[in-house]
Amino acid sequence: MATVLAALAVLTSATAAQAGGGILTGAYLGLITGIEGNGSLGFKGGNMRFQLGNQGRITIFKFSKIRVACTDGRVYRTSGHASPDVRVFRHNGARKFKFTLHSRNGALLKGLGFFRGTDHARGFLKVKGRIPTSGGEKTCTSFRQLWSAQHSR
């Protein structure tokens, strides 16, 4: 009887750690892998992370060290975070999330993610507008940044 209860407890805890559609909840950590379709500005680098809550909601989305091209003709680095509070949804059999947010200073942050399997996601990130950079607050764009993240165990 104790063995059955122990097995049931393990099964219940494993089930609770997944959001709808079998996606693992928790933190996803990854890298910004480059700028889509822009070979001359194909900077690589930068980090990103997001948090998937138990209700299948993206609660935190952070990025750091991404390069942005600004209106003064120079390239700087920027970091940021958002609390999109959007739900993962199914579209044509794929699990996705999507958000568009505006900051207090007028910057636009767009994010799109596709879950691949139960513990991996890929997507796009774009920041545009008046943003804080390593050279001060400037009007810049990140273009469409590609990212890839793995569930951290």
C-alpha positions as CSV (number, residue, x, y, z in Angstrom):
1,M,0.0,0.0,0.0
2,A,2.8,2.4,0.8
3,T,4.5,1.7,-2.5
4,V,1.2,2.5,-4.4
5,L,0.9,5.8,-2.4
6,A,4.5,6.8,-3.1
7,A,4.1,6.0,-6.9
8,L,0.9,8.1,-6.9
9,A,2.6,11.0,-5.2
10,V,5.5,11.0,-7.8
11,L,3.0,10.8,-10.6
12,T,0.9,13.7,-9.2
13,S,4.0,15.9,-8.7
14,A,5.2,15.2,-12.3
15,T,1.8,16.1,-13.7
16,A,1.6,19.3,-11.7
17,A,4.9,20.5,-13.3
18,Q,3.4,20.7,-16.7
19,A,1.3,23.4,-18.3
20,G,-1.4,22.6,-20.8
21,G,-0.3,20.5,-23.8
22,G,2.6,18.8,-21.9
23,I,4.9,21.8,-21.7
24,L,7.2,21.9,-18.7
25,T,6.5,24.9,-16.4
26,G,9.3,27.0,-14.8
27,A,12.2,29.0,-16.2
28,Y,13.5,28.8,-19.7
29,L,17.0,30.1,-20.3
30,G,18.5,30.8,-23.7
31,L,20.5,32.9,-26.1
32,I,19.7,35.5,-28.7
33,T,21.1,33.8,-31.8
34,G,21.2,36.7,-34.3
35,I,19.2,39.1,-36.4
36,E,16.8,37.6,-38.9
37,G,17.5,38.3,-42.6
38,N,20.2,40.9,-42.0
39,G,23.6,39.4,-42.8
40,S,25.5,42.7,-42.6
41,L,24.2,43.3,-39.0
42,G,24.0,39.6,-38.1
43,F,25.4,40.3,-34.6
44,K,25.2,37.3,-32.3
45,G,25.1,37.3,-28.6
46,G,22.8,38.3,-25.8
47,N,20.8,36.3,-23.3
48,M,17.2,35.8,-22.7
49,R,14.9,34.0,-20.3
50,F,11.2,33.6,-19.6
51,Q,9.0,32.1,-16.9
52,L,6.1,29.8,-17.7
53,G,3.6,29.6,-14.8
54,N,1.4,26.7,-13.8
55,Q,-1.7,28.2,-15.6
56,G,0.2,28.1,-18.9
57,R,1.0,31.9,-18.8
58,I,4.2,33.6,-19.6
59,T,4.8,35.8,-16.5
60,I,8.3,37.2,-17.1
61,F,10.3,37.8,-20.3
62,K,13.9,39.2,-20.0
63,F,16.7,39.9,-22.4
64,S,20.2,41.3,-22.0
65,K,23.2,42.4,-24.1
66,I,21.3,42.6,-27.4
67,R,22.6,45.0,-30.0
68,V,20.4,47.8,-31.3
69,A,20.9,50.2,-34.2
70,C,20.1,53.8,-33.3
71,T,19.1,56.9,-35.1
72,D,22.5,58.5,-34.4
73,G,24.1,55.9,-36.7
74,R,25.8,53.9,-34.0
75,V,25.2,50.4,-32.5
76,Y,24.7,50.0,-28.7
77,R,23.7,47.2,-26.3
78,T,20.5,47.1,-24.3
79,S,18.7,44.9,-21.8
80,G,15.1,44.8,-20.7
81,H,12.3,42.8,-19.1
82,A,8.5,42.6,-19.3
83,S,5.6,41.0,-17.6
84,P,3.4,40.0,-20.5
85,D,1.0,37.7,-18.6
86,V,-0.1,36.0,-21.8
87,R,-1.4,32.4,-22.2
88,V,0.2,29.7,-24.3
89,F,-2.2,28.8,-27.1
90,R,-2.5,26.2,-29.8
91,H,-2.5,27.2,-33.5
92,N,-2.3,24.6,-36.3
93,G,-1.1,22.0,-33.8
94,A,1.8,24.1,-32.5
95,R,2.0,25.7,-29.0
96,K,2.8,29.4,-29.1
97,F,2.7,32.6,-27.2
98,K,2.7,36.2,-28.5
99,F,2.7,39.6,-26.9
100,T,3.1,43.3,-27.8
101,L,3.9,45.7,-25.0
102,H,4.6,49.5,-24.7
103,S,7.0,50.9,-22.2
104,R,6.5,54.2,-20.3
105,N,9.0,55.9,-22.5
106,G,7.2,54.8,-25.7
107,A,9.3,51.8,-26.8
108,L,7.5,48.8,-28.4
109,L,8.4,45.3,-27.4
110,K,7.1,42.4,-29.5
111,G,7.7,38.7,-28.6
112,L,6.7,35.5,-30.3
113,G,7.6,32.0,-29.1
114,F,7.0,28.5,-30.4
115,F,7.4,25.5,-28.1
116,R,9.2,22.5,-29.6
117,G,8.6,19.4,-27.6
118,T,8.0,19.7,-23.9
119,D,11.2,21.6,-22.8
120,H,12.4,23.8,-25.7
121,A,11.2,27.0,-27.3
122,R,12.3,29.2,-30.1
123,G,11.1,32.6,-31.2
124,F,11.6,36.2,-32.1
125,L,12.0,39.4,-30.2
126,K,11.9,43.0,-31.4
127,V,12.5,46.2,-29.5
128,K,11.9,49.5,-31.2
129,G,11.6,53.1,-30.0
130,R,13.1,55.2,-27.2
131,I,15.1,52.7,-25.1
132,P,17.9,52.8,-22.5
133,T,21.2,51.7,-24.1
134,S,24.9,51.5,-23.1
135,G,25.2,55.0,-24.6
136,G,22.2,56.5,-22.8
137,E,18.6,56.7,-23.8
138,K,18.3,56.6,-27.6
139,T,15.7,55.9,-30.3
140,C,16.7,52.5,-31.7
141,T,15.6,49.2,-33.2
142,S,16.8,45.7,-32.5
143,F,15.4,44.4,-35.8
144,R,13.9,40.9,-35.4
145,Q,16.1,39.0,-33.0
146,L,16.0,35.2,-33.1
147,W,16.2,33.3,-29.8
148,S,16.3,29.8,-28.5
149,A,15.7,28.6,-24.9
150,Q,15.8,25.4,-23.0
151,H,13.9,24.5,-19.8
152,S,16.3,24.8,-16.8
153,R,16.1,21.9,-14.6
